[in-house]
């Protein structure tokens, strides 16, 4: 079995990255075909295709929520909400087991709410390295409280298995500071 990493990097202006690590039952690796809206860097070839989409959350004239894809011409302002969706597709002939998907939160953004995170059973991190189930808790003046969203540095999900051509999706929303 071979352990591999796939690193996905959103545009530098957004500063979002995703890491998926999986234990594969085979050693045959193909280059990642990344046909997507944002560039992705994959230093280790794998059979997991990673795609990250970013959309600005807004409202139409009727007050309904609309998502507008982020592109090179998009200008984000303080207070804008951006929804990130990460799609991981297994292009391997074998099932991939025990994959971890990590999405980092840039310094100029903060998590909107743990209720906007999908799948809901996610882990959060204050340092980008140590993860615990969300919401994160902290002891403030002897009282256990939820950690403020501004202190979250990364979100992580466990994907227990991904079959041939199966797609896993993770989602979260950030606010521009």
C-alpha positions in Angstrom: 0.0 0.0 0.0 1.2 3.5 -0.8 0.5 6.7 1.0 0.3 9.7 -1.2 -0.6 13.4 -0.9 -2.5 15.5 -3.4 -2.1 19.2 -2.8 -4.6 21.6 -4.3 -4.0 25.3 -4.4 -6.7 27.8 -5.1 -5.7 31.2 -6.7 -3.1 33.0 -4.7 -5.4 36.0 -4.2 -7.8 33.8 -2.3 -5.1 31.8 -0.5 -7.1 28.6 -0.1 -5.5 25.2 -0.2 -6.7 21.7 0.2 -4.9 18.5 1.0 -6.2 15.0 0.5 -4.2 12.1 1.8 -5.3 8.6 1.0 -4.0 5.1 1.5 -4.2 3.4 -1.9 -4.1 -0.4 -2.4 -2.1 0.0 -5.6 1.1 1.7 -6.5 0.2 2.6 -10.1 -0.2 6.4 -10.3 -1.5 8.5 -13.1 -1.1 12.3 -13.5 -4.0 14.3 -12.1 -6.2 15.8 -14.8 -7.4 19.0 -13.4 -10.1 20.5 -15.6 -11.4 23.2 -13.4 -12.1 26.9 -12.8 -9.0 27.5 -10.5 -5.5 26.3 -11.0 -4.3 23.3 -8.9 -0.8 22.2 -8.2 -0.2 18.5 -7.7 3.4 17.7 -6.9 2.6 14.0 -6.4 0.7 12.4 -9.3 -2.3 10.4 -8.1 -5.6 8.9 -9.2 -7.7 11.4 -7.1 -8.8 14.3 -9.2 -9.2 17.4 -7.0 -11.3 20.4 -8.0 -12.0 23.5 -5.8 -14.7 26.0 -6.7 -15.2 29.3 -5.0 -18.4 31.4 -5.3 -19.4 34.8 -3.8 -22.7 34.5 -1.9 -25.2 37.2 -2.7 -28.9 37.8 -3.1 -31.1 38.3 -6.2 -33.8 41.1 -6.3 -36.3 38.7 -4.6 -33.9 38.1 -1.7 -33.0 34.6 -2.7 -29.5 33.4 -2.2 -27.3 33.2 -5.3 -23.8 32.0 -5.9 -21.6 33.8 -8.4 -18.4 31.9 -9.4 -15.1 33.6 -8.5 -12.9 34.3 -11.5 -9.9 36.5 -12.3 -12.1 39.6 -12.6 -13.8 39.1 -9.2 -13.0 41.8 -6.6 -13.7 40.8 -3.0 -14.4 43.4 -0.4 -14.5 43.2 3.4 -17.7 41.5 4.5 -18.1 39.4 1.3 -19.0 35.8 2.0 -17.3 33.2 -0.2 -18.5 29.5 -0.4 -15.8 26.9 -1.2 -16.6 23.5 -2.5 -14.0 20.8 -2.8 -14.7 17.9 -5.1 -12.5 14.8 -5.0 -13.0 12.1 -7.6 -11.5 8.6 -7.5 -10.1 7.8 -10.9 -8.4 4.7 -9.6 -9.6 1.2 -10.4 -9.6 0.5 -6.7 -11.6 1.9 -3.7 -9.7 4.6 -1.8 -10.0 4.3 2.0 -9.4 6.7 4.9 -8.9 9.9 3.0 -8.5 13.2 4.9 -9.4 16.4 3.3 -8.0 19.6 4.8 -9.1 23.1 3.7 -7.0 26.0 5.1 -8.5 29.3 6.1 -6.4 32.3 4.9 -5.4 35.0 7.3 -7.6 37.6 5.6 -10.8 35.5 6.0 -12.7 33.8 8.8 -15.1 30.9 9.1 -18.8 32.2 8.9 -20.4 29.4 11.0 -19.9 25.7 11.7 -23.5 25.2 10.5 -22.3 26.1 6.9 -19.8 23.2 6.9 -20.6 20.0 4.9 -20.3 17.2 5.7 -21.3 18.4 9.2 -19.1 15.9 11.0 -15.9 18.0 10.5 -12.8 18.8 12.5 -11.5 22.3 13.2 -8.0 23.6 14.0 -6.6 26.7 15.7 -3.1 26.1 14.3 -3.6 24.1 11.1 -2.0 21.0 12.5 -4.1 19.8 15.5 -7.7 18.9 14.7 -10.7 18.3 17.0 -14.4 17.9 16.3 -16.2 21.2 15.7 -17.3 23.4 17.3 -13.9 23.9 19.0 -14.2 24.8 22.7 -12.0 27.0 24.8 -11.9 27.8 28.5 -12.4 31.6 29.1 -12.4 32.7 32.7 -13.3 29.3 33.9 -16.2 28.9 31.5 -16.1 26.4 28.6 -17.2 28.3 25.5 -17.2 27.8 21.7 -14.1 29.2 20.1 -14.8 32.4 18.1 -14.8 31.7 14.3 -11.9 34.2 13.8 -9.5 31.7 15.5 -10.2 28.7 13.1 -7.2 28.2 10.8 -8.3 25.0 9.0 -11.2 22.5 8.6 -10.7 18.8 8.0 -13.0 15.9 7.0 -12.6 12.1 7.1 -13.8 10.4 3.9 -14.0 6.7 4.9 -14.2 5.4 1.4 -14.4 6.5 -2.2 -15.3 3.9 -4.9 -14.4 4.0 -8.6 -15.6 7.3 -10.2 -17.2 8.3 -6.9 -17.1 11.9 -5.9 -16.8 13.3 -2.3 -17.8 16.9 -1.8 -16.8 19.2 1.1 -18.1 22.7 1.6 -17.6 25.7 3.9 -18.1 29.5 3.9 -15.6 32.2 4.8 -16.1 36.0 5.3 -13.5 38.4 4.0 -12.1 40.5 6.9 
